[in-house]
Amino acid sequence: MKSGATVILGLVLGGLVACCQANAFSWGWCPTVEVMNDFNITAYFGRWFEILRFENTEFEEGYKCIHADYSARDDGLVNVVNFATHENNGVSRSLEGFAFAPNPKAPAKLEMNLGSSYFIGDFWVLDTDYENFAMVHSCDNYFFFNYQLNWLLSRTQTLETGDVQDALREFEDAGIYVTSFIESDQTGCSEF
Ligand SMILES: *[C@@H]1O[C@H](CO)[C@@H](O)[C@H](O)[C@H]1NC(C)=O
């Protein structure tokens, strides 16, 4: 009995430490979000630029000009190359990985793998018109907390203010804390 309680307390404290270090845990479970049900990955292929991201997106911290290319692989997976330029030294990096939809009936619920030291997790497309914007959500439950990342992507390096506001409203309606978004720097980038 006593040791059981100690284990649970340890888990709670561990969760709290993770909470404040990562600065991104929210109380409670992941929000129940609706993804696009008729998602067409082929129409999603191509290049997307990051317009907004959650401030706790550790693997992108300190980087600007973030964009990613999605394409078909021979084995049916989605090839993903994530490009970024370091804000301070201007050095560019590219992370190559893959994505796939484990459940063919939920094609918008992608799992993304950019390598374990960068990002492995849900990559759920909440909404996109394929030609301008895409809203992506990722969330994991940890005990009493949830850890989530969200992105607003655009086909170009900018997105009209009205489109940004519409997306923020849609994120908020989905139960996502829009105050955690930061603007992704797409200025001073080399030509693409
Ligand atoms: C998916 O998108 C591709 C590329 O735009 C298009 O050719 C194809 O017809 C679409 N598939 C469906 C089922 O709408």
The ligand as a Gaussian input file, in Angstrom:
#p B3LYP/6-31G(d) Opt

LIG

0 1
 C       -6.744000      13.642000     -54.841000
 O       -5.957000      14.705000     -55.306000
 C       -5.341000      14.448000     -56.561000
 C       -4.396000      15.595000     -56.843000
 O       -5.035000      16.822000     -56.722000
 C       -6.402000      14.269000     -57.613000
 O       -5.800000      13.989000     -58.852000
 C       -7.319000      13.126000     -57.203000
 O       -8.384000      13.015000     -58.109000
 C       -7.875000      13.340000     -55.813000
 N       -8.589000      12.155000     -55.377000
 C       -9.840000      12.214000     -54.938000
 C      -10.429000      10.919000     -54.512000
 O      -10.471000      13.255000     -54.880000

